[in-house]
Amino acid sequence: MTNNAPTRPDPTPLTKDADASFAAGNVSELRTATSMPIPANFTMTAPMQNWALRTIGTTRTLNLELETEKFAAHAREKNITSASWPDSWRKWILKAMEFHDRDKANAGPATTEDLKALYRAPAMHRGKPLEEPA
């Protein structure tokens, strides 16, 4: 007996305003019924950027455009699917902040020898080698 009911969840795109939902923090409303590949035109929207800037704060430097490009390229390369690409992007940015903080903590302070090594490197300024400090 058939009842004309769909045999799988409806994968149609969302009808809600995704930017408004993301801006309001209602990312669960952005989930689709099934996991889908990343959209070919995936970009960081203004609400996504605002969330990231609030989350990053003023003590970190994180290139959001580059991280978004890396995120999309990684998803395409690995054929990753997601029920919520804004959620996945948010997680990627949070991980990028963790990596930034870890790398910064492991860097340690620069020593005089580190600074002298920079001057010994083939660094140029206006076509002339930089001079070593005294």
C-alpha positions as CSV (number, residue, x, y, z in Angstrom):
1,M,0.0,0.0,0.0
2,T,1.4,3.4,-1.0
3,N,0.4,6.6,0.8
4,N,2.2,9.2,-1.3
5,A,4.4,10.1,1.7
6,P,8.0,10.9,0.9
7,T,10.4,8.1,1.5
8,R,13.1,10.4,2.8
9,P,13.3,13.9,4.4
10,D,12.7,16.8,2.0
11,P,16.1,18.2,1.0
12,T,14.6,21.5,-0.3
13,P,16.5,24.6,0.6
14,L,15.4,26.6,3.7
15,T,12.8,29.2,3.3
16,K,13.7,31.2,6.5
17,D,15.9,34.3,6.3
18,A,19.3,32.6,7.0
19,D,21.1,35.8,7.8
20,A,18.5,36.9,10.3
21,S,18.5,33.6,12.0
22,F,22.3,33.5,12.2
23,A,22.4,37.1,13.5
24,A,19.9,36.2,16.2
25,G,21.9,33.1,17.2
26,N,19.2,30.7,16.0
27,V,21.5,28.5,14.0
28,S,19.4,25.5,14.7
29,E,16.7,27.0,12.4
30,L,19.3,26.9,9.6
31,R,19.6,23.1,9.6
32,T,18.3,21.2,6.7
33,A,16.6,17.8,7.0
34,T,19.6,16.1,5.4
35,S,23.3,16.8,5.2
36,M,24.2,18.6,2.0
37,P,27.5,19.5,0.3
38,I,28.7,23.1,0.8
39,P,27.0,25.5,-1.6
40,A,29.2,26.6,-4.5
41,N,28.7,30.2,-3.6
42,F,29.3,29.9,0.1
43,T,30.5,33.2,1.5
44,M,30.7,34.8,4.9
45,T,27.6,37.0,5.4
46,A,27.6,40.2,7.4
47,P,25.9,38.5,10.4
48,M,28.5,35.8,10.3
49,Q,31.3,38.3,10.2
50,N,29.7,40.3,13.1
51,W,29.5,37.1,15.2
52,A,33.1,36.3,14.5
53,L,34.4,39.8,15.3
54,R,32.5,39.8,18.6
55,T,33.8,36.3,19.4
56,I,37.4,37.0,18.4
57,G,37.7,40.2,20.4
58,T,40.4,42.7,20.1
59,T,43.3,40.5,21.3
60,R,43.4,38.2,18.3
61,T,44.2,38.7,14.7
62,L,42.4,36.3,12.5
63,N,41.9,36.8,8.8
64,L,38.2,35.9,8.4
65,E,38.1,36.0,4.6
66,L,41.1,33.6,4.4
67,E,39.6,31.3,7.1
68,T,36.3,31.2,5.2
69,E,38.1,30.4,1.9
70,K,40.1,27.6,3.7
71,F,36.9,26.3,5.3
72,A,35.1,26.1,1.9
73,A,38.1,24.6,0.1
74,H,38.5,22.0,2.8
75,A,34.8,21.0,2.7
76,R,34.9,20.7,-1.1
77,E,38.2,18.7,-1.1
78,K,37.0,16.3,1.5
79,N,33.4,16.1,0.1
80,I,32.1,17.0,3.5
81,T,28.3,17.3,4.0
82,S,26.6,19.3,6.7
83,A,23.0,19.8,7.9
84,S,24.0,23.4,8.8
85,W,26.9,25.1,7.0
86,P,26.7,28.2,9.3
87,D,27.2,25.9,12.3
88,S,30.1,24.2,10.6
89,W,31.7,27.5,9.7
90,R,31.2,28.8,13.3
91,K,33.0,25.7,14.6
92,W,35.8,26.2,12.1
93,I,36.3,29.8,13.3
94,L,36.3,28.7,16.9
95,K,39.0,26.1,16.1
96,A,41.0,28.7,14.2
97,M,40.9,30.9,17.4
98,E,42.1,27.9,19.5
99,F,45.0,27.4,17.0
100,H,45.9,31.1,17.1
101,D,45.9,31.1,20.9
102,R,48.0,27.9,21.1
103,D,50.5,29.1,18.5
104,K,50.8,32.5,20.2
105,A,51.4,30.8,23.6
106,N,54.1,28.5,22.2
107,A,55.9,31.3,20.4
108,G,57.5,32.7,23.6
109,P,59.2,36.1,23.7
110,A,61.7,37.1,21.1
111,T,65.3,37.1,22.2
112,T,68.1,39.4,21.1
113,E,69.5,36.5,19.0
114,D,66.1,36.0,17.3
115,L,66.1,39.7,16.4
116,K,69.7,39.6,15.1
117,A,68.8,36.6,13.0
118,L,66.0,38.6,11.4
119,Y,68.5,41.2,10.4
120,R,70.9,38.6,9.0
121,A,68.2,37.2,6.8
122,P,68.0,38.6,3.3
123,A,65.5,41.3,4.3
124,M,65.5,44.4,2.1
125,H,64.2,47.8,2.5
126,R,64.0,50.0,-0.6
127,G,66.4,47.7,-2.4
128,K,69.1,47.8,0.3
129,P,69.9,45.2,3.0
130,L,68.7,46.1,6.5
131,E,71.6,46.9,8.9
132,E,72.2,44.8,12.0
133,P,71.5,46.6,15.3
134,A,74.5,47.3,17.6
